């Protein structure tokens, strides 16, 4: 089974520092701006979605841990993962 460490490693591999800087300016992440504190690593959305699909069977515990990440790409991808998770499977495990 996949885990959050594998997801993080794959995102890091696809990170682009130059793109991340542009995104941080575009989304106004400076002090007092509306996106203050958001952190970008420069991973393109299509790549994020591909990773989310690849790891769609990750445990709910790992998804929740990824949701705690301060990095925007992880947050966006985690939400894709939550949408990809079979809710019926999760409900069965919860009972």
Secondary structure, 3 states (H helix, E strand, C coil): CCCHHHHHHHHHHCCCHHHHHHHHHHCCCCCCCCCCCCECCCCCHHHHHHHHHHCCCCCHHHHHHHHCCCEHHHHHHHHHHHHHCCHHHHHHHHC
